[in-house]
Amino acid sequence: MSKVSLPILMLLVVFSPLAIDIYLPSMPTMAAEFSVSDSQIQSTLIIFLFAMGLGQLLIGPLVDKFGRRPVALVGACVYGLSSTLAALATHFDVLLLSRLLQGLAACATSIVAFTVVRDCFDTKQMAKIYSYLNGAICVIPALAPSFGGLLALQFGWRSTFVFMTVFAVIMLVVLSLKLKETKPEHTIIDGKLYHWERYLPILSEPRFMFYALCCMSCMAAILSYVAYSPIWLIGKLGVSELKFSALFGFNAVINIIACFAAPKIIQRLGNRPTVLVALGLLVATALLTFVLHHTSLAKIITPDLAFMLPMLGLCIGFAFLLGPATSMALSCFGSRAGTATALLGCIQMSGAAIIAGGLQHTSLQAPDAVALICFVLPALHLLIMARPNLKHWHYEQS
């Protein structure tokens, strides 16, 4: 079994955050060109993440049946074609279709990357490689909006999708030359491709469901923040695309720092206490956002900072929560880790997309909408964790 170089793996996971962040500064312009509402243009993010979540269940078995290399090549190809379709779209429905296909394609390359790590590295090496991959994912939100904003200013919003097409073509060549098949010979591929009944024992495990819903809540909050930010700052407050990119990039840098700090926090506190801290940060984000927009303090801070400053708590909480919550959710399924991981990803991403999409159909303004989603579910999780009679939902197995 041949090992795959780390740069190849890092490039495989970049497809997803690139497709989310590079066109954020252009969303108000796109809404105007397609003559659609703010919530409709935000749905281009929602449908992408929903497709990524659904793809966890659809594409995972294909990776085992047909191999890592073919799925990665098809994923890169579909990503490039869908990016081209988006760049050429003259109707909004075509743009939505392209985003759906992009989400499935990005899911394919991401699944291949994380599966190859399991194929090629031992347990100690895996933890190190995963940290590098997560680092690559976190770096993109800090860089892509600024780069996308510059592209849009010079060449228009369609250039951001042209760039994604070029990236996919380059990756297709690189993967064709450098990505070797790593599927173990003992991989089981007999029988039906999809066995829906195998998910039922996992769904019936309270600890899995509790922490999967924690991940979903946090992902819904971060998705709402990402979707509302350009519409609120650029479209409503009149912030320039470059200033938006700087503000968004600063919060992304804080998220990166928090990602690197998270392992030390988890090591010191443990998984469950770290989840408590993260959920507390989300609730604090909601409360501070409310205070800065509905009290006298709103007069002493500019509206753009009043929105972005509290989001630092969300960015840090997001970085702190996903690792320990994922670990707690999967701790019961040593023999079914792959199936449980796919189901967790589906609940986390597709569930978050449904929640955030539903929120966008309300009349709430961006600060109130993000504050609501940061408060309700995290506060409910904290209440459950405070109940001794529900400890079997959230305590680590002894």
C-alpha positions in Angstrom: 0.0 0.0 0.0 1.5 3.3 -1.1 1.5 6.4 1.1 0.1 9.7 -0.2 2.0 12.9 0.4 0.6 15.4 2.8 0.3 18.3 0.3 -2.0 16.1 -1.9 -4.2 15.4 1.1 -4.3 19.1 2.1 -5.3 20.1 -1.5 -8.1 17.5 -1.5 -9.8 19.1 1.6 -9.4 22.7 0.2 -12.2 22.1 -2.4 -14.9 22.7 0.2 -13.9 25.8 2.1 -12.8 27.4 -1.2 -16.3 27.0 -2.6 -17.8 28.6 0.5 -15.6 31.5 1.2 -14.2 32.9 -2.1 -17.4 34.4 -3.4 -18.7 35.8 -0.1 -17.9 39.4 -0.9 -19.7 39.1 -4.2 -23.1 37.9 -2.7 -24.8 41.3 -2.7 -23.7 41.9 -6.3 -24.9 38.5 -7.4 -28.3 39.0 -5.7 -28.7 42.3 -7.7 -27.7 40.7 -11.0 -30.0 37.7 -10.6 -32.8 40.0 -9.2 -33.2 37.7 -6.1 -33.7 38.4 -2.4 -31.0 38.2 0.2 -32.3 34.9 1.5 -32.3 33.4 -2.0 -28.6 34.3 -2.6 -27.8 33.0 0.9 -29.4 29.7 -0.2 -26.4 29.1 -2.5 -24.4 28.5 0.7 -27.2 26.4 2.3 -27.6 24.1 -0.7 -23.9 23.5 -1.0 -23.6 22.4 2.7 -26.7 20.3 2.4 -25.3 18.5 -0.5 -22.0 17.9 1.4 -24.0 16.4 4.3 -26.1 14.2 2.1 -23.0 13.2 0.1 -21.5 11.6 3.3 -24.1 8.9 3.0 -24.2 8.6 -0.8 -20.5 8.8 -1.6 -18.9 7.0 1.4 -19.9 3.6 0.1 -18.7 4.4 -3.4 -15.2 5.1 -2.0 -15.1 1.5 -0.6 -16.6 -0.1 -3.7 -14.7 1.7 -6.5 -11.6 2.9 -4.7 -10.2 6.2 -3.5 -8.5 7.3 -6.7 -11.5 7.1 -9.1 -13.8 8.9 -6.7 -11.3 11.7 -6.2 -10.8 12.1 -10.0 -14.6 12.2 -10.6 -15.0 14.6 -7.7 -12.4 17.0 -9.2 -14.0 16.7 -12.6 -17.5 17.4 -11.4 -16.2 20.3 -9.3 -14.6 21.9 -12.3 -17.7 21.4 -14.5 -20.1 22.7 -11.9 -17.8 25.8 -11.3 -17.9 26.5 -15.0 -21.7 26.1 -15.0 -21.9 28.7 -12.1 -19.6 31.1 -14.0 -21.8 30.9 -17.1 -25.2 30.9 -15.3 -27.8 33.4 -16.5 -30.7 32.0 -14.4 -30.7 31.6 -10.7 -31.9 28.0 -10.8 -28.9 27.1 -12.9 -26.7 28.7 -10.2 -28.4 26.6 -7.5 -27.9 23.4 -9.5 -24.2 24.2 -9.9 -23.9 24.7 -6.2 -25.6 21.4 -5.5 -23.2 19.6 -7.8 -20.2 21.5 -6.3 -21.3 20.3 -2.8 -21.4 16.7 -3.8 -18.0 17.0 -5.6 -16.4 18.7 -2.6 -17.8 16.0 -0.4 -16.2 13.4 -2.6 -12.7 14.8 -2.4 -13.0 15.4 1.3 -14.1 11.8 2.0 -11.2 10.5 -0.1 -8.7 12.6 1.8 -9.8 11.4 5.3 -10.2 7.8 4.1 -6.7 7.8 2.6 -5.3 8.9 6.0 -7.0 5.9 7.6 -5.6 3.7 4.9 -1.9 4.8 5.1 -1.1 5.9 8.6 -1.1 4.4 12.1 -3.0 5.9 15.0 -0.4 8.3 16.2 0.4 9.5 12.7 -3.3 9.9 11.9 -3.9 12.4 14.7 -1.0 14.5 13.4 -2.2 14.3 9.8 -5.8 15.2 10.7 -4.5 18.3 12.5 -2.7 19.4 9.4 -5.8 18.8 7.3 -8.0 20.8 9.7 -5.4 23.5 9.7 -5.6 23.7 5.9 -9.4 23.9 6.1 -9.2 26.7 8.6 -6.7 28.8 6.7 -9.0 29.2 3.6 -11.6 31.4 5.3 -8.8 33.8 6.3 -7.5 34.1 2.8 -10.2 33.3 0.3 -12.6 36.3 0.9 -9.8 38.8 0.4 -8.6 37.1 -2.8 -12.2 36.7 -4.0 -12.9 40.3 -3.3 -9.9 41.4 -5.3 -11.0 39.1 -8.2 -14.5 40.4 -8.1 -13.4 44.1 -8.1 -11.1 43.5 -11.1 -13.1 41.0 -13.2 -16.6 40.6 -11.7 -18.1 37.9 -9.5 -18.0 35.3 -12.1 -14.2 35.3 -12.0 -14.3 33.6 -8.6 -16.0 30.6 -10.1 -13.6 30.7 -13.0 -10.8 30.5 -10.5 -12.5 27.4 -8.9 -12.6 25.8 -12.4 -8.9 26.5 -12.9 -8.2 25.0 -9.5 -10.2 21.9 -10.3 -8.4 21.4 -13.7 -5.0 21.7 -12.0 -6.0 19.3 -9.3 -7.3 16.9 -11.8 -3.9 16.8 -13.5 -2.1 16.6 -10.1 -4.3 13.8 -8.8 -4.0 11.8 -12.1 -0.2 11.9 -11.7 0.3 11.7 -8.0 -2.7 10.0 -6.3 -2.2 6.3 -6.0 -4.9 3.8 -5.0 -4.8 3.0 -1.3 -7.9 0.9 -0.7 -7.0 -2.1 1.5 -7.4 -5.5 -0.1 -9.7 -6.7 2.8 -12.3 -3.9 2.1 -15.7 -5.5 2.1 -17.6 -4.6 -1.1 -20.2 -7.5 -1.4 -23.9 -7.0 -1.1 -26.0 -3.9 -1.5 -24.3 -0.6 -1.9 -26.6 1.1 0.6 -27.9 -0.6 3.8 -30.1 2.0 5.5 -30.9 -0.4 8.4 -27.3 -0.3 9.5 -27.8 3.3 10.7 -30.6 2.5 13.1 -28.4 1.1 16.0 -26.3 4.3 15.8 -29.4 6.6 15.8 -30.7 4.8 18.8 -27.6 5.6 20.9 -28.4 8.7 23.1 -24.8 9.8 23.5 -24.2 9.8 19.7 -27.4 11.7 19.0 -26.7 14.3 21.8 -23.2 15.2 20.6 -24.2 14.9 16.9 -26.9 17.6 17.6 -24.2 19.7 19.4 -22.1 19.6 16.3 -25.2 20.4 14.2 -26.1 23.4 16.4 -22.6 24.8 16.2 -22.4 24.3 12.5 -25.8 26.0 12.0 -24.5 29.0 14.0 -21.3 29.3 12.0 -23.2 28.8 8.7 -25.7 31.6 9.6 -22.8 33.9 10.5 -21.1 33.2 7.2 -24.3 33.5 5.1 -25.5 36.7 6.8 -22.2 38.5 7.1 -21.8 39.8 3.5 -25.5 40.6 3.1 -25.5 42.6 6.4 -22.1 44.3 6.2 -21.9 45.0 2.4 -25.5 45.1 1.4 -27.1 46.8 4.5 -24.3 48.8 6.1 -22.4 49.7 2.9 -19.0 48.3 4.0 -16.6 47.9 1.1 -15.8 44.4 -0.2 -12.2 44.8 0.9 -13.1 46.0 4.4 -15.5 43.1 4.7 -12.7 40.7 3.7 -10.4 42.2 6.3 -13.0 41.9 9.1 -14.0 38.4 8.1 -10.4 37.4 7.7 -9.5 38.7 11.2 -12.2 36.5 12.7 -10.9 33.6 10.6 -7.4 34.1 12.0 -8.8 34.0 15.5 -10.5 30.8 14.6 -7.2 29.3 13.3 -5.4 30.3 16.6 -8.3 28.7 18.5 -8.0 25.5 16.4 -4.3 25.2 17.4 -5.1 25.9 21.0 -8.0 23.5 21.2 -5.9 20.3 21.7 -4.2 21.8 24.7 -7.6 22.9 26.1 -9.0 19.5 25.6 -6.0 17.8 27.2 -6.3 20.0 30.3 -10.0 20.0 30.7 -11.2 16.8 29.0 -13.8 16.4 26.3 -17.1 17.1 28.2 -15.9 20.2 30.0 -14.5 21.6 26.7 -17.9 21.1 25.1 -19.4 23.0 28.1 -17.0 25.9 27.5 -17.7 26.0 23.8 -21.5 26.0 24.3 -21.1 28.7 26.9 -19.1 30.8 24.3 -22.0 30.4 21.8 -24.5 31.6 24.4 -22.2 34.5 25.3 -22.0 35.4 21.6 -25.8 35.6 21.4 -26.1 37.8 24.6 -23.3 40.2 23.5 -24.8 40.5 20.1 -28.2 41.4 21.6 -26.6 43.9 24.0 -24.6 45.7 21.2 -27.7 46.1 19.0 -30.5 46.7 21.5 -29.1 48.8 24.3 -27.4 52.1 24.7 -24.0 50.5 23.9 -25.1 50.4 20.3 -24.3 54.2 20.2 -20.6 53.8 21.2 -19.5 51.2 18.6 -19.8 51.2 14.8 -22.5 48.8 13.4 -20.0 46.7 11.5 -17.9 46.1 14.7 -21.1 45.6 16.7 -21.8 42.6 14.5 -18.4 41.1 13.9 -16.9 41.6 17.4 -19.3 39.1 19.2 -18.7 36.6 16.4 -15.2 36.1 17.8 -16.9 34.1 20.6 -18.6 32.0 18.0 -15.4 31.4 16.0 -13.6 30.3 19.2 -16.5 28.1 20.4 -16.7 26.5 17.0 -13.0 25.6 17.1 -13.3 24.2 20.6 -16.5 22.2 20.2 -16.2 20.1 17.0 -13.2 18.0 18.2 -14.4 16.8 21.6 -18.1 16.5 20.5 -17.1 14.4 17.5 -14.9 12.2 19.7 -17.7 11.7 22.3 -20.2 10.9 19.5 -18.1 8.3 17.9 -16.7 6.8 21.2 -19.3 4.0 21.2 -18.7 2.7 17.7 -15.3 1.2 17.4 -16.4 -1.5 15.0 -18.7 0.8 13.0 -16.7 3.9 13.1 -17.0 4.5 9.3 -20.8 4.3 9.3 -21.1 6.4 12.4 -18.7 9.1 11.0 -20.7 9.3 7.8 -24.0 9.6 9.7 -22.4 12.3 12.0 -21.3 14.3 9.0 -24.8 14.1 7.4 -26.5 15.2 10.6 -24.0 18.0 11.2 -24.0 19.5 7.7 -27.4 18.8 6.3 -29.1 19.5 9.6 -27.3 22.8 9.9 -28.2 23.7 6.3 -31.9 23.0 7.1 -31.9 25.1 10.3 -30.0 28.0 8.7 -32.1 27.9 5.6 -35.3 28.0 7.6 -34.0 31.0 9.6 -33.4 32.9 6.5 -37.1 32.8 5.6 -37.9 34.9 8.7 -38.0 38.6 8.9 -35.2 38.8 11.5 -32.2 41.1 10.7 -28.8 39.5 10.6 -27.7 40.3 14.2 -30.9 39.0 15.7 -31.0 35.9 13.5 -27.4 34.8 14.3 -28.0 35.6 18.0 -31.1 33.5 18.1 -29.4 30.5 16.5 -26.4 30.9 18.9 -28.6 30.9 21.9 -31.6 28.5 21.6 -30.0 25.1 20.8 -26.7 25.7 22.8 -28.7 26.8 25.8 -30.9 23.7 25.5 -27.8 21.5 25.3 -26.4 23.2 28.5 -29.7 22.6 30.3 -29.5 18.9 29.4 -25.9 18.6 30.6 -27.0 20.1 33.9 -29.6 17.4 34.5 -28.2 14.4 36.5 -30.9 12.1 35.3 -29.7 12.6 31.7 -26.0 12.0 32.3 -26.0 8.9 30.1 -26.6 11.3 27.2 -23.4 13.3 27.6 -20.9 11.7 30.0 -17.9 9.8 28.8 -18.1 6.0 29.0 -16.2 4.8 32.1 
